[in-house]
Amino acid sequence: MSENTVPTLAQIIDVLDEVYPRRLAESWDSVGLVCGDPAEPVARALVCVDVTDRVVGRAIADGAGLILAHHPLLLRGVDSVAADTPKGRIIHRLIRAGIALFTAHTNADSARPGVSDALAAEFGLLDTVPLSPQPLRPMDKWVVMVPEGSSDQVSEAMFAAGAGAIGEYRDCSWSVVGVGQFEPQAAANPAIGTIGKRERVDEARVEMVAERGLRRKVLAALRAAHPYEEPAFDILELAGTDSDLGLGRVGHLPHPMTAGEFVALAQRKLNGPWGVRATGDPATMITTVAVCGGAGDSLLGAAKAAGADLYLTGDLRHHPADEAMRGGGPVLVDAGHWATEFPWCAYAAELLHERAGIVAEVFAQPTDPFAIHCGPGQ
Ligand SMILES: [Zn+2]
């Protein structure tokens, strides 16, 4: 996008979808555009964890045309957005002010750089990989025998159907020439050879990959382009491997430190509204650290399996934490839900500025619902 043109909301959404692909969202999640007109120009955005009334007030005061939020405002089905309901009121305020709302939730958790990358970066974690990697999309390997001279037309048809794409490369294939053999029977209508006579033909064995979801389309293209009445082909389901995308991150501290030092560092770095609490012995030496922004109960087992000395997340509950501790799990550090997700806001704002060329600011006041705090001795 050029420097001086104000992008449309649709253009900004294209950028967000590229960085936080919606297919990475968990099945129960609700991500994407909640309200707003994709045709409208947007020059300014506000990034937040939760869309609260105060966030909307700030967006209106700033003249923002877009709020990019981590948490969905409308996660479950709604029957009404009447202005006398808490969420309906927010929707009304947004639409009246011409402000779009876009959510990047678990897709922003699993993407790279995502929510847990921003959290890991606060502690300088090195060589991070997902705690719960998403599998690569299921792939097929196609092997097609094509008489020499026809392999280009068959390959091109399969490419056009989406086969042959590997990462940032397209039209990828591999071939070798061999000898095919067949004998057309009485009712056959052979492109090469005669009924009842054994035929030997120089054929190319053409190989390429395709996403499994494209199988029907690729097969139709193959059959339409292949000169034979009965093309010979194999479809091999490739074994699944993990991608480098997924929930949580685990990596190494640049310099080992004690659990007590880490907890103090977490309070300084994250500065959550209600502090940091942790399990275990403060003298435990910490090298390998797992992190998950938000509520990380579900990855307690993954953090232990990854060999983490310490697991930093939010919203840990008594029983899962107690069981993980008794099971010899890592030191558990709970820095709060909002505080462990907030570092992402700066990443997302920079992304909007760099990739969409708009002004993007962060709503930095905690939107954690626990606003009153009283510790021992206070
Ligand atoms: Zn969250």
Residues whose N, C-alpha, C, O or C-beta is under 5 A from the ligand:
A	BS01	ZN	G294 A295
